[in-house]
Amino acid sequence: MTSVHQKFLLCSLEVPNATTLCTSNDAELRQLVAWLEQKLIRQYRPDDRIPVSDTTSERWLQAYQQYLDDLNCPVKHTGAALKSPAVMDWLLHYAVDLMHGDKAKVLSPLSISSSTLEELGSQK
């Protein structure tokens, strides 16, 4: 079952089928992790994403655990905890942080001229 909070994060990340996605469903969890890596997180170079993107692989759980290690996930993610809601919460928050960082990079070249700043300062 996906929590209301997770659904909010999924929607804010514009994940396909965010409102119906079930992170406790193994196939949907795998698809979500692959999508997050390909679209938002981009921890690995495209060729290196194959282990996490191959969602039907018998080694996917190992790849997912390594992926979380590579992201420095502070939440316990070994054994049964690998699929815990806490791990998914962390991963979704991590993606949101990166998404906002990407948007900040787009906006950073925008600057306010010194005359505009002076004008704003004089309106006190």
C-alpha positions in Angstrom: 0.0 0.0 0.0 1.2 3.5 -0.8 0.8 6.1 1.9 -1.0 9.4 1.2 2.3 11.2 1.7 4.0 9.0 -0.9 1.2 9.6 -3.3 1.7 13.4 -2.8 5.4 13.0 -3.5 4.7 10.8 -6.6 2.3 13.4 -7.9 4.8 16.2 -7.3 7.4 14.3 -9.2 5.0 13.7 -12.0 5.4 10.0 -11.9 3.1 8.2 -14.4 0.1 6.6 -12.7 1.1 8.4 -9.4 -2.4 8.1 -8.0 -2.8 4.4 -8.6 0.8 3.2 -8.1 1.3 0.8 -5.3 4.9 0.8 -3.9 4.2 -2.4 -2.0 3.7 -4.2 -5.3 7.1 -5.6 -6.3 6.7 -5.0 -10.1 5.4 -1.4 -9.5 8.2 -0.7 -7.1 10.8 -1.9 -9.6 9.3 0.2 -12.4 9.2 3.2 -10.1 12.9 2.9 -9.1 13.9 2.5 -12.7 11.8 5.5 -13.7 13.2 7.7 -10.9 16.8 6.8 -11.9 16.2 7.4 -15.6 14.2 10.6 -15.3 15.2 12.4 -12.1 18.0 11.0 -10.0 20.5 10.0 -12.8 23.1 8.7 -10.3 24.5 6.5 -13.0 25.6 7.1 -16.6 22.9 5.7 -19.0 24.9 2.5 -19.8 25.4 1.9 -16.1 21.6 2.1 -15.3 20.9 -1.4 -16.8 21.0 -3.4 -13.5 18.4 -1.0 -11.9 16.4 -0.7 -15.2 16.2 -4.4 -15.8 13.1 -4.8 -13.6 12.6 -8.5 -14.4 16.1 -9.6 -13.5 16.7 -12.1 -10.7 19.5 -9.8 -9.5 17.4 -6.6 -9.4 17.2 -6.6 -5.6 21.0 -6.7 -5.4 21.2 -3.9 -7.9 18.6 -1.9 -5.9 20.6 -2.4 -2.7 23.8 -1.3 -4.4 21.9 1.7 -5.9 20.8 2.8 -2.4 24.4 2.3 -1.2 25.6 4.5 -4.0 23.1 7.2 -3.2 24.3 7.0 0.5 20.8 6.2 1.7 20.9 6.6 5.5 17.8 4.4 6.0 18.5 0.7 6.7 18.0 -1.1 3.4 19.1 -4.7 3.8 17.0 -7.8 3.8 13.3 -7.2 4.3 14.0 -3.5 5.1 15.0 -3.0 1.4 11.3 -2.7 0.5 10.2 -0.8 3.5 8.1 2.4 3.3 10.9 4.3 5.0 13.3 3.5 2.2 10.8 4.5 -0.4 10.1 7.8 1.5 13.8 8.6 1.5 14.2 7.8 -2.2 11.1 10.0 -3.1 12.4 12.9 -1.0 15.8 12.5 -2.5 14.3 12.7 -6.0 12.2 15.8 -5.0 15.4 17.5 -3.7 17.2 16.8 -6.9 14.2 18.0 -9.0 14.3 21.3 -7.1 18.0 21.5 -7.6 17.6 21.1 -11.4 15.0 23.8 -11.5 17.3 26.1 -9.5 20.0 25.6 -12.1 17.6 26.7 -14.8 16.6 29.8 -12.8 20.1 30.7 -11.6 21.2 32.6 -14.7 18.3 35.0 -14.1 19.5 38.0 -12.2 18.0 41.3 -11.1 19.9 44.3 -12.2 21.4 46.7 -9.6 19.0 49.4 -10.7 16.0 47.1 -10.1 17.4 46.3 -6.6 17.8 50.0 -5.9 14.3 50.7 -7.1 12.9 47.9 -4.9 14.9 49.3 -1.9 13.6 52.7 -2.4 10.0 51.4 -2.1 10.3 50.7 1.7 
